[in-house]
Amino acid sequence: MELKIEIDKATFDERTIQTGDNEFIVREQIGYLQMTGERYPQKVVVQLNPNQPAYEPGTYEVMPSSVILNRFGALGFKRVLDLRKLAVENEQAA
């Protein structure tokens, strides 16, 4: 199964979360998940690492390394996904 996320803007939201003496930076970018069998993509939040730049516009494949077993033994995804940019159709034809 191939999961694709389309990014249409190279922007992200950043906020700082304070928990006790610790401070965490959270960066989130909006993407659209293209699910097999669904007519329309679903809006999703793509988390970035604190110093990671935003993904450039394009279509990305969710890599298998993003899949984990959570602490309850159920399938899940890492907090920060491993995404690989797919080639543009025009570049593939060349």
N, C-alpha and C positions, 0 to 999 in steps of 0.2 A: 504494500500500500504506500502510495506516495502522497505526502502532505505538502501543500504549497501555500506560502504566505506572500501576498502582494503588498508591497510598501509603496505608497503613493507620494509621501512627503519625507524629506530628510530632516525632520524635526522631532524633538522629544520633549516630554515634560519631566522636570526634575524637582524633587522635594527632599527635604531632610527630615528624618524621623528620629526623635529623641526618646531613648528608653533608658531611664536611670542615668548612669554616667556615660552611656554609649550613644553615639550618633551614627546614623546610617543614611547614605545617599541612595535614593531610589530614582532610576531613570526609566521611563516608559515611553514606548513608541507605538503608534496605532498601525495595525496591519489588518489584512483581510484574508481569512482562511478559506481556501477553495477546497471544499469537501466533495468527494466523489458522490454523485447522485443528487447533489443539492443544486438547485437552479441559481441561487445567489450566494456570493461569499458572505461569511460571517465575520463581523468586526471582532478583533482580538487585541489584547494588550501584549506587546512584546517587550519583555524586560531587558534592559541593557546593564552591563557591568558599570560600576561608578565612573571609570575613565573611558569607557567605550564610546566612540563616536556613533551618531545615528546611522542606521542603514540607509544607503542611497535608494532612490526609487527603483523598483524592479520587482521581479518575481524570485522568490527564494524557496529552496527545498529544505524542509525540516530534516536534519540528519538523524540517522538511527541512534547516534550517541546522545541524543536529547531524551531518549526514552529511559526511564528508570523504574525500579520497583520501589514503591514507597514503604514506609515503616510498617504498614499493615499487609504488605505483600501484594498490593494492587498495582497495576500499571499506571504510570503517571509520566510527567515530563519534568525535566530540570527547570529550576526557576529561570535561568537564562538559557534560552534555546541555542543550539548550534545550527546556524543557517548557512546555506551555500547558495550564492547567487547563480541563477540559471542563465544560460546564454540567451540573448535576444534572438527571435526567430530569423531575422534578417542576417544576423551574424552566422547562424547555423547553415543557412543556404549558401553562403560564400565559400 
